[in-house]
Structures are given as structure tokens and as C-alpha cells.
């Protein structure tokens, strides 16, 4: 059921996904082809904000608990974004016939995801994810409290 908390959570994580995707593009090597990374991450932010963050924000949480809820939603967003981008890269490599079989392609997801996850370990990206998640959780909880 659509609520104001779900809408605010979706918008907050969409904005956070847009900002962090831009920051990741700055730290990646110049020859990297990003393709659909930005729009896919924004759609993921919208979906995670609606389903994970907005569903739990009923306005009854304290600001501390709402901040932790926001960080949890950001962790879910980062997991799915890295998994989706690693799957996309593994599919690209398999279409170029770089793997001997389907198991090798599936097993390549883990090192590819590890490589992509390493680019998130810059301090400015981690701080943006943490503070953005806390603010998203607090704003979503405030919307759940205000518009029941």
C-alpha cells in the first residue's frame, strides 16, 4: 500500500544512489564503460527505498533507530547494486566467450563483485553512504510520523 514514508524512502535512496554512483565513476579507471550503471542503481535505490526503508518506517521509531534502519537499507542497496553490476560484467564476459562453461561464469561473479566492492572503500564514499543512509532513515521515519 502506498504511503508517504514509502515515497520519501524511495526518493531519498534514489538520490543517494545517484550521488554515490557519480562518486564511484570518478574513482574507477578512465577506460571503464559504465553503460547502464547509473540508471540501474537509481532504479535499485527506488525499489529498496520503497520496499525496505519505507515499509519499516511507521513513525514510532526514535531518531537513532531510524538512522540504523537507514543504514540497513543502504547496505541492502549496496549489496544489490554490486551484485547486479557484477552479474552484468560476468554476462558481458561470457558473451565474449571468455569462460569455458557456465560454472566458471557463475564462479566469476565473486571476484568481479570483490573488485567492484573495492572501489566503494574510499572514505568519501563510505561517509556519503553512512550519512546519507542515516538521513534517509530519519526523513522516512519523520514522514511516517507526520503523514499516517
PyMOL CGO cylinders between C-alpha atoms (Angstrom):
from pymol import cmd
from pymol.cgo import CYLINDER

trace = [
    CYLINDER, 0.00, 0.00, 0.00, 1.49, 3.37, -0.96, 0.3, 1, 1, 1, 1, 1, 1,
    CYLINDER, 1.49, 3.37, -0.96, 2.33, 5.62, 1.96, 0.3, 1, 1, 1, 1, 1, 1,
    CYLINDER, 2.33, 5.62, 1.96, 4.22, 8.87, 2.34, 0.3, 1, 1, 1, 1, 1, 1,
    CYLINDER, 4.22, 8.87, 2.34, 7.01, 7.02, 4.17, 0.3, 1, 1, 1, 1, 1, 1,
    CYLINDER, 7.01, 7.02, 4.17, 7.50, 4.66, 1.23, 0.3, 1, 1, 1, 1, 1, 1,
    CYLINDER, 7.50, 4.66, 1.23, 7.58, 7.58, -1.19, 0.3, 1, 1, 1, 1, 1, 1,
    CYLINDER, 7.58, 7.58, -1.19, 10.08, 9.57, 0.89, 0.3, 1, 1, 1, 1, 1, 1,
    CYLINDER, 10.08, 9.57, 0.89, 12.26, 6.46, 1.44, 0.3, 1, 1, 1, 1, 1, 1,
    CYLINDER, 12.26, 6.46, 1.44, 12.26, 5.73, -2.29, 0.3, 1, 1, 1, 1, 1, 1,
    CYLINDER, 12.26, 5.73, -2.29, 13.17, 9.31, -3.19, 0.3, 1, 1, 1, 1, 1, 1,
    CYLINDER, 13.17, 9.31, -3.19, 15.92, 9.50, -0.56, 0.3, 1, 1, 1, 1, 1, 1,
    CYLINDER, 15.92, 9.50, -0.56, 17.61, 6.30, -1.68, 0.3, 1, 1, 1, 1, 1, 1,
    CYLINDER, 17.61, 6.30, -1.68, 17.19, 7.24, -5.34, 0.3, 1, 1, 1, 1, 1, 1,
    CYLINDER, 17.19, 7.24, -5.34, 19.08, 10.49, -4.68, 0.3, 1, 1, 1, 1, 1, 1,
    CYLINDER, 19.08, 10.49, -4.68, 21.72, 8.66, -2.63, 0.3, 1, 1, 1, 1, 1, 1,
    CYLINDER, 21.72, 8.66, -2.63, 22.21, 6.07, -5.40, 0.3, 1, 1, 1, 1, 1, 1,
    CYLINDER, 22.21, 6.07, -5.40, 22.62, 8.90, -7.94, 0.3, 1, 1, 1, 1, 1, 1,
    CYLINDER, 22.62, 8.90, -7.94, 25.22, 10.72, -5.83, 0.3, 1, 1, 1, 1, 1, 1,
    CYLINDER, 25.22, 10.72, -5.83, 27.23, 7.62, -4.92, 0.3, 1, 1, 1, 1, 1, 1,
    CYLINDER, 27.23, 7.62, -4.92, 27.17, 6.28, -8.49, 0.3, 1, 1, 1, 1, 1, 1,
    CYLINDER, 27.17, 6.28, -8.49, 28.72, 9.55, -9.63, 0.3, 1, 1, 1, 1, 1, 1,
    CYLINDER, 28.72, 9.55, -9.63, 31.37, 9.29, -6.93, 0.3, 1, 1, 1, 1, 1, 1,
    CYLINDER, 31.37, 9.29, -6.93, 32.18, 5.71, -7.96, 0.3, 1, 1, 1, 1, 1, 1,
    CYLINDER, 32.18, 5.71, -7.96, 32.54, 6.77, -11.60, 0.3, 1, 1, 1, 1, 1, 1,
    CYLINDER, 32.54, 6.77, -11.60, 35.16, 9.31, -10.50, 0.3, 1, 1, 1, 1, 1, 1,
    CYLINDER, 35.16, 9.31, -10.50, 37.34, 6.71, -8.74, 0.3, 1, 1, 1, 1, 1, 1,
    CYLINDER, 37.34, 6.71, -8.74, 37.08, 3.98, -11.37, 0.3, 1, 1, 1, 1, 1, 1,
    CYLINDER, 37.08, 3.98, -11.37, 39.71, 3.77, -14.14, 0.3, 1, 1, 1, 1, 1, 1,
    CYLINDER, 39.71, 3.77, -14.14, 39.14, 6.04, -17.12, 0.3, 1, 1, 1, 1, 1, 1,
    CYLINDER, 39.14, 6.04, -17.12, 38.71, 3.22, -19.64, 0.3, 1, 1, 1, 1, 1, 1,
    CYLINDER, 38.71, 3.22, -19.64, 35.74, 1.77, -17.74, 0.3, 1, 1, 1, 1, 1, 1,
    CYLINDER, 35.74, 1.77, -17.74, 32.50, 1.57, -19.72, 0.3, 1, 1, 1, 1, 1, 1,
    CYLINDER, 32.50, 1.57, -19.72, 29.70, 2.30, -17.25, 0.3, 1, 1, 1, 1, 1, 1,
    CYLINDER, 29.70, 2.30, -17.25, 26.79, 1.64, -19.60, 0.3, 1, 1, 1, 1, 1, 1,
    CYLINDER, 26.79, 1.64, -19.60, 23.55, 1.41, -17.64, 0.3, 1, 1, 1, 1, 1, 1,
    CYLINDER, 23.55, 1.41, -17.64, 25.16, 1.66, -14.19, 0.3, 1, 1, 1, 1, 1, 1,
    CYLINDER, 25.16, 1.66, -14.19, 23.63, 4.99, -13.18, 0.3, 1, 1, 1, 1, 1, 1,
    CYLINDER, 23.63, 4.99, -13.18, 20.01, 4.32, -14.24, 0.3, 1, 1, 1, 1, 1, 1,
    CYLINDER, 20.01, 4.32, -14.24, 20.08, 0.77, -12.84, 0.3, 1, 1, 1, 1, 1, 1,
    CYLINDER, 20.08, 0.77, -12.84, 21.43, 1.95, -9.50, 0.3, 1, 1, 1, 1, 1, 1,
    CYLINDER, 21.43, 1.95, -9.50, 18.79, 4.67, -9.36, 0.3, 1, 1, 1, 1, 1, 1,
    CYLINDER, 18.79, 4.67, -9.36, 16.02, 2.13, -10.02, 0.3, 1, 1, 1, 1, 1, 1,
    CYLINDER, 16.02, 2.13, -10.02, 17.53, -0.10, -7.32, 0.3, 1, 1, 1, 1, 1, 1,
    CYLINDER, 17.53, -0.10, -7.32, 17.54, 2.87, -4.93, 0.3, 1, 1, 1, 1, 1, 1,
    CYLINDER, 17.54, 2.87, -4.93, 13.89, 3.48, -5.71, 0.3, 1, 1, 1, 1, 1, 1,
    CYLINDER, 13.89, 3.48, -5.71, 12.95, -0.16, -5.15, 0.3, 1, 1, 1, 1, 1, 1,
    CYLINDER, 12.95, -0.16, -5.15, 14.99, -0.62, -1.97, 0.3, 1, 1, 1, 1, 1, 1,
    CYLINDER, 14.99, -0.62, -1.97, 13.72, 2.67, -0.56, 0.3, 1, 1, 1, 1, 1, 1,
    CYLINDER, 13.72, 2.67, -0.56, 10.12, 1.65, -1.24, 0.3, 1, 1, 1, 1, 1, 1,
    CYLINDER, 10.12, 1.65, -1.24, 10.34, -1.94, -0.03, 0.3, 1, 1, 1, 1, 1, 1,
    CYLINDER, 10.34, -1.94, -0.03, 13.00, -1.95, 2.69, 0.3, 1, 1, 1, 1, 1, 1,
    CYLINDER, 13.00, -1.95, 2.69, 13.11, 1.54, 4.13, 0.3, 1, 1, 1, 1, 1, 1,
    CYLINDER, 13.11, 1.54, 4.13, 9.56, 2.79, 3.59, 0.3, 1, 1, 1, 1, 1, 1,
    CYLINDER, 9.56, 2.79, 3.59, 7.90, -0.40, 4.77, 0.3, 1, 1, 1, 1, 1, 1,
    CYLINDER, 7.90, -0.40, 4.77, 9.55, -0.24, 8.19, 0.3, 1, 1, 1, 1, 1, 1,
    CYLINDER, 9.55, -0.24, 8.19, 9.04, 3.47, 8.84, 0.3, 1, 1, 1, 1, 1, 1,
    CYLINDER, 9.04, 3.47, 8.84, 5.81, 3.83, 10.74, 0.3, 1, 1, 1, 1, 1, 1,
    CYLINDER, 5.81, 3.83, 10.74, 6.81, 6.89, 12.74, 0.3, 1, 1, 1, 1, 1, 1,
    CYLINDER, 6.81, 6.89, 12.74, 7.19, 5.07, 16.03, 0.3, 1, 1, 1, 1, 1, 1,
    CYLINDER, 7.19, 5.07, 16.03, 10.99, 4.84, 15.97, 0.3, 1, 1, 1, 1, 1, 1,
    CYLINDER, 10.99, 4.84, 15.97, 13.42, 7.14, 17.70, 0.3, 1, 1, 1, 1, 1, 1,
    CYLINDER, 13.42, 7.14, 17.70, 15.89, 9.08, 15.56, 0.3, 1, 1, 1, 1, 1, 1,
    CYLINDER, 15.89, 9.08, 15.56, 18.67, 6.64, 16.47, 0.3, 1, 1, 1, 1, 1, 1,
    CYLINDER, 18.67, 6.64, 16.47, 16.67, 3.60, 15.46, 0.3, 1, 1, 1, 1, 1, 1,
    CYLINDER, 16.67, 3.60, 15.46, 15.54, 5.34, 12.28, 0.3, 1, 1, 1, 1, 1, 1,
    CYLINDER, 15.54, 5.34, 12.28, 19.18, 6.11, 11.43, 0.3, 1, 1, 1, 1, 1, 1,
    CYLINDER, 19.18, 6.11, 11.43, 20.13, 2.45, 11.90, 0.3, 1, 1, 1, 1, 1, 1,
    CYLINDER, 20.13, 2.45, 11.90, 17.18, 1.47, 9.71, 0.3, 1, 1, 1, 1, 1, 1,
    CYLINDER, 17.18, 1.47, 9.71, 18.51, 3.82, 7.02, 0.3, 1, 1, 1, 1, 1, 1,
    CYLINDER, 18.51, 3.82, 7.02, 22.00, 2.33, 7.22, 0.3, 1, 1, 1, 1, 1, 1,
    CYLINDER, 22.00, 2.33, 7.22, 20.47, -1.14, 6.88, 0.3, 1, 1, 1, 1, 1, 1,
    CYLINDER, 20.47, -1.14, 6.88, 18.61, -0.04, 3.76, 0.3, 1, 1, 1, 1, 1, 1,
    CYLINDER, 18.61, -0.04, 3.76, 21.84, 1.40, 2.33, 0.3, 1, 1, 1, 1, 1, 1,
    CYLINDER, 21.84, 1.40, 2.33, 23.60, -1.91, 3.00, 0.3, 1, 1, 1, 1, 1, 1,
    CYLINDER, 23.60, -1.91, 3.00, 20.83, -3.71, 1.09, 0.3, 1, 1, 1, 1, 1, 1,
    CYLINDER, 20.83, -3.71, 1.09, 21.14, -1.19, -1.74, 0.3, 1, 1, 1, 1, 1, 1,
    CYLINDER, 21.14, -1.19, -1.74, 24.93, -1.61, -1.95, 0.3, 1, 1, 1, 1, 1, 1,
    CYLINDER, 24.93, -1.61, -1.95, 24.63, -5.41, -1.91, 0.3, 1, 1, 1, 1, 1, 1,
    CYLINDER, 24.63, -5.41, -1.91, 22.14, -5.50, -4.77, 0.3, 1, 1, 1, 1, 1, 1,
    CYLINDER, 22.14, -5.50, -4.77, 23.94, -2.80, -6.77, 0.3, 1, 1, 1, 1, 1, 1,
    CYLINDER, 23.94, -2.80, -6.77, 27.28, -4.64, -6.58, 0.3, 1, 1, 1, 1, 1, 1,
    CYLINDER, 27.28, -4.64, -6.58, 25.58, -7.97, -7.33, 0.3, 1, 1, 1, 1, 1, 1,
    CYLINDER, 25.58, -7.97, -7.33, 23.76, -6.53, -10.34, 0.3, 1, 1, 1, 1, 1, 1,
    CYLINDER, 23.76, -6.53, -10.34, 26.85, -4.84, -11.74, 0.3, 1, 1, 1, 1, 1, 1,
    CYLINDER, 26.85, -4.84, -11.74, 28.95, -7.99, -11.22, 0.3, 1, 1, 1, 1, 1, 1,
    CYLINDER, 28.95, -7.99, -11.22, 26.29, -10.08, -12.95, 0.3, 1, 1, 1, 1, 1, 1,
    CYLINDER, 26.29, -10.08, -12.95, 26.22, -7.65, -15.83, 0.3, 1, 1, 1, 1, 1, 1,
    CYLINDER, 26.22, -7.65, -15.83, 30.01, -7.82, -16.18, 0.3, 1, 1, 1, 1, 1, 1,
    CYLINDER, 30.01, -7.82, -16.18, 30.01, -11.64, -15.98, 0.3, 1, 1, 1, 1, 1, 1,
    CYLINDER, 30.01, -11.64, -15.98, 27.34, -11.74, -18.69, 0.3, 1, 1, 1, 1, 1, 1,
    CYLINDER, 27.34, -11.74, -18.69, 29.40, -9.41, -20.88, 0.3, 1, 1, 1, 1, 1, 1,
    CYLINDER, 29.40, -9.41, -20.88, 32.49, -11.57, -20.43, 0.3, 1, 1, 1, 1, 1, 1,
    CYLINDER, 32.49, -11.57, -20.43, 30.57, -14.77, -21.13, 0.3, 1, 1, 1, 1, 1, 1,
    CYLINDER, 30.57, -14.77, -21.13, 29.14, -13.31, -24.34, 0.3, 1, 1, 1, 1, 1, 1,
    CYLINDER, 29.14, -13.31, -24.34, 32.73, -12.61, -25.39, 0.3, 1, 1, 1, 1, 1, 1,
    CYLINDER, 32.73, -12.61, -25.39, 33.42, -16.33, -24.78, 0.3, 1, 1, 1, 1, 1, 1,
    CYLINDER, 33.42, -16.33, -24.78, 35.99, -15.75, -22.04, 0.3, 1, 1, 1, 1, 1, 1,
    CYLINDER, 35.99, -15.75, -22.04, 34.73, -18.67, -19.93, 0.3, 1, 1, 1, 1, 1, 1,
    CYLINDER, 34.73, -18.67, -19.93, 34.91, -22.40, -20.61, 0.3, 1, 1, 1, 1, 1, 1,
    CYLINDER, 34.91, -22.40, -20.61, 31.50, -23.17, -19.19, 0.3, 1, 1, 1, 1, 1, 1,
    CYLINDER, 31.50, -23.17, -19.19, 28.54, -21.85, -17.22, 0.3, 1, 1, 1, 1, 1, 1,
    CYLINDER, 28.54, -21.85, -17.22, 30.00, -22.82, -13.84, 0.3, 1, 1, 1, 1, 1, 1,
    CYLINDER, 30.00, -22.82, -13.84, 33.13, -20.81, -14.50, 0.3, 1, 1, 1, 1, 1, 1,
    CYLINDER, 33.13, -20.81, -14.50, 30.95, -17.81, -15.41, 0.3, 1, 1, 1, 1, 1, 1,
    CYLINDER, 30.95, -17.81, -15.41, 28.91, -18.18, -12.21, 0.3, 1, 1, 1, 1, 1, 1,
    CYLINDER, 28.91, -18.18, -12.21, 32.00, -18.56, -10.07, 0.3, 1, 1, 1, 1, 1, 1,
    CYLINDER, 32.00, -18.56, -10.07, 33.50, -15.44, -11.63, 0.3, 1, 1, 1, 1, 1, 1,
    CYLINDER, 33.50, -15.44, -11.63, 30.74, -13.36, -10.02, 0.3, 1, 1, 1, 1, 1, 1,
    CYLINDER, 30.74, -13.36, -10.02, 32.52, -13.38, -6.66, 0.3, 1, 1, 1, 1, 1, 1,
    CYLINDER, 32.52, -13.38, -6.66, 35.91, -11.97, -7.76, 0.3, 1, 1, 1, 1, 1, 1,
    CYLINDER, 35.91, -11.97, -7.76, 34.19, -9.44, -10.01, 0.3, 1, 1, 1, 1, 1, 1,
    CYLINDER, 34.19, -9.44, -10.01, 31.95, -8.31, -7.13, 0.3, 1, 1, 1, 1, 1, 1,
    CYLINDER, 31.95, -8.31, -7.13, 35.03, -8.10, -4.88, 0.3, 1, 1, 1, 1, 1, 1,
    CYLINDER, 35.03, -8.10, -4.88, 36.78, -5.89, -7.40, 0.3, 1, 1, 1, 1, 1, 1,
    CYLINDER, 36.78, -5.89, -7.40, 33.75, -3.62, -7.68, 0.3, 1, 1, 1, 1, 1, 1,
    CYLINDER, 33.75, -3.62, -7.68, 33.32, -3.56, -3.91, 0.3, 1, 1, 1, 1, 1, 1,
    CYLINDER, 33.32, -3.56, -3.91, 36.90, -2.35, -3.51, 0.3, 1, 1, 1, 1, 1, 1,
    CYLINDER, 36.90, -2.35, -3.51, 36.01, 0.86, -5.31, 0.3, 1, 1, 1, 1, 1, 1,
    CYLINDER, 36.01, 0.86, -5.31, 33.47, 1.61, -2.58, 0.3, 1, 1, 1, 1, 1, 1,
    CYLINDER, 33.47, 1.61, -2.58, 36.14, 1.59, 0.12, 0.3, 1, 1, 1, 1, 1, 1,
    CYLINDER, 36.14, 1.59, 0.12, 37.17, 5.21, -0.35, 0.3, 1, 1, 1, 1, 1, 1,
    CYLINDER, 37.17, 5.21, -0.35, 36.47, 7.31, 2.72, 0.3, 1, 1, 1, 1, 1, 1,
    CYLINDER, 36.47, 7.31, 2.72, 34.37, 9.92, 0.96, 0.3, 1, 1, 1, 1, 1, 1,
    CYLINDER, 34.37, 9.92, 0.96, 32.12, 7.22, -0.50, 0.3, 1, 1, 1, 1, 1, 1,
    CYLINDER, 32.12, 7.22, -0.50, 31.78, 5.43, 2.85, 0.3, 1, 1, 1, 1, 1, 1,
    CYLINDER, 31.78, 5.43, 2.85, 30.93, 8.68, 4.64, 0.3, 1, 1, 1, 1, 1, 1,
    CYLINDER, 30.93, 8.68, 4.64, 28.38, 9.58, 1.98, 0.3, 1, 1, 1, 1, 1, 1,
    CYLINDER, 28.38, 9.58, 1.98, 26.74, 6.17, 2.29, 0.3, 1, 1, 1, 1, 1, 1,
    CYLINDER, 26.74, 6.17, 2.29, 26.68, 6.32, 6.10, 0.3, 1, 1, 1, 1, 1, 1,
    CYLINDER, 26.68, 6.32, 6.10, 25.43, 9.90, 6.49, 0.3, 1, 1, 1, 1, 1, 1,
    CYLINDER, 25.43, 9.90, 6.49, 23.04, 9.57, 3.55, 0.3, 1, 1, 1, 1, 1, 1,
    CYLINDER, 23.04, 9.57, 3.55, 21.60, 6.37, 4.99, 0.3, 1, 1, 1, 1, 1, 1,
    CYLINDER, 21.60, 6.37, 4.99, 21.12, 7.92, 8.41, 0.3, 1, 1, 1, 1, 1, 1,
    CYLINDER, 21.12, 7.92, 8.41, 19.41, 10.98, 6.95, 0.3, 1, 1, 1, 1, 1, 1,
    CYLINDER, 19.41, 10.98, 6.95, 17.23, 8.83, 4.68, 0.3, 1, 1, 1, 1, 1, 1,
    CYLINDER, 17.23, 8.83, 4.68, 16.12, 6.75, 7.66, 0.3, 1, 1, 1, 1, 1, 1,
    CYLINDER, 16.12, 6.75, 7.66, 15.35, 9.80, 9.79, 0.3, 1, 1, 1, 1, 1, 1,
    CYLINDER, 15.35, 9.80, 9.79, 13.46, 11.61, 6.98, 0.3, 1, 1, 1, 1, 1, 1,
    CYLINDER, 13.46, 11.61, 6.98, 11.48, 8.48, 6.15, 0.3, 1, 1, 1, 1, 1, 1,
    CYLINDER, 11.48, 8.48, 6.15, 10.55, 7.94, 9.77, 0.3, 1, 1, 1, 1, 1, 1,
    CYLINDER, 10.55, 7.94, 9.77, 9.53, 11.60, 10.10, 0.3, 1, 1, 1, 1, 1, 1,
    CYLINDER, 9.53, 11.60, 10.10, 7.30, 11.22, 7.03, 0.3, 1, 1, 1, 1, 1, 1,
    CYLINDER, 7.30, 11.22, 7.03, 5.77, 8.09, 8.56, 0.3, 1, 1, 1, 1, 1, 1,
    CYLINDER, 5.77, 8.09, 8.56, 5.09, 10.00, 11.76, 0.3, 1, 1, 1, 1, 1, 1,
    CYLINDER, 5.09, 10.00, 11.76, 3.70, 13.10, 10.07, 0.3, 1, 1, 1, 1, 1, 1,
    CYLINDER, 3.70, 13.10, 10.07, 1.51, 11.51, 7.39, 0.3, 1, 1, 1, 1, 1, 1,
    CYLINDER, 1.51, 11.51, 7.39, -0.08, 8.36, 8.77, 0.3, 1, 1, 1, 1, 1, 1,
]
cmd.load_cgo(trace, "trace")
